[in-house]
Amino acid sequence: MGERTVFGVKDIDLVVEEGSFVVVVGPSGCGKTTLLNLIGGIDSPTEGTISVSGKEISSLGEGALTDYRKKELGFVFQFFNLISTLTARENVELSLNLRGVSGEESRKKAREFLDLVDGSDFEDRFPSELSGGEQQRVAIARALAKKPSVLLVDEPTGNLDVDVTRRVMSALLGSAEELDITAVMVTHDLPLAKIGDRVIELKDGKIDGDRVNEEKTPPEELEW
């Protein structure tokens, strides 16, 4: 920015264990989304390396990065990013199609993933006919349908009320555990840190705390 250099994140040294559910917390602007985008190959680091499942993604070209995002990653966004002209089931089917699953098999699998997040009741509705919580559950099912090695979750409850947040988080955590997926979720909603195996605190782009969550709280028991 002119003569001023602004770092999104800086001096990050971090290892995420396979199969764990990690929650990254911190105020707006502290670098949480930048960290997710780096892991997801959306942003590239100006220095340092990033390895996922033994593959150094920070040196990949755009074609290889696209392949990495398609095959290895599931991404759940704050604003859902569902395709408005497709039903809930068709949104999930799209992820399956990218894996080479099509026809009746993709419809069957899409229903199974929607059922994982308690979304079977609205599989034929369009996004405009769904509540915020229902749309987020569809977005989670769509991400899970890719059978990703890593699930990245960006502020998934920013637009949801407390009761819906509990249901959405229960669906997300339960699905990740059932499918043995490594998950990294960023949030500024501090009570959500209690559901993770590990909590990382970011401040001004740097790690300001890193602890194992000794007493995890089920999402349905979270209090605000």
Stockholm file with secondary structure:
# STOCKHOLM 1.0

chainA/1-224         MGERTVFGVKDIDLVVEEGSFVVVVGPSGCGKTTLLNLIGGIDSPTEGTISVSGKEISSLGEGALTDYRKKELGFVFQFFNLISTLTARENVELSLNLRGVSGEESRKKAREFLDLVDGSDFEDRFPSELSGGEQQRVAIARALAKKPSVLLVDEPTGNLDVDVTRRVMSALLGSAEELDITAVMVTHDLPLAKIGDRVIELKDGKIDGDRVNEEKTPPEELEW
#=GR chainA/1-224 SS CTTCCCCSSCSCCCCCCTTCEEEEECCTTSSHHHHHHHHTTSSCCSSSCCEETTEEGGGCCHHHHHHHHHHHEEEECTTCCCCTTSCHHHHHHHHHHHTTCCHHHHHHHHHHHHHHTTCGGGTTSCGGGSCHHHHHHHHHHHHHHTCCSEEEEESTTTTCCHHHHHHHHHHHHHHHHHTTCEEEEEESCGGGGGGSSEEEEEETTEEEEEEECSSCCCGGGCCC
#=GC SS_cons         CTTCCCCSSCSCCCCCCTTCEEEEECCTTSSHHHHHHHHTTSSCCSSSCCEETTEEGGGCCHHHHHHHHHHHEEEECTTCCCCTTSCHHHHHHHHHHHTTCCHHHHHHHHHHHHHHTTCGGGTTSCGGGSCHHHHHHHHHHHHHHTCCSEEEEESTTTTCCHHHHHHHHHHHHHHHHHTTCEEEEEESCGGGGGGSSEEEEEETTEEEEEEECSSCCCGGGCCC
//
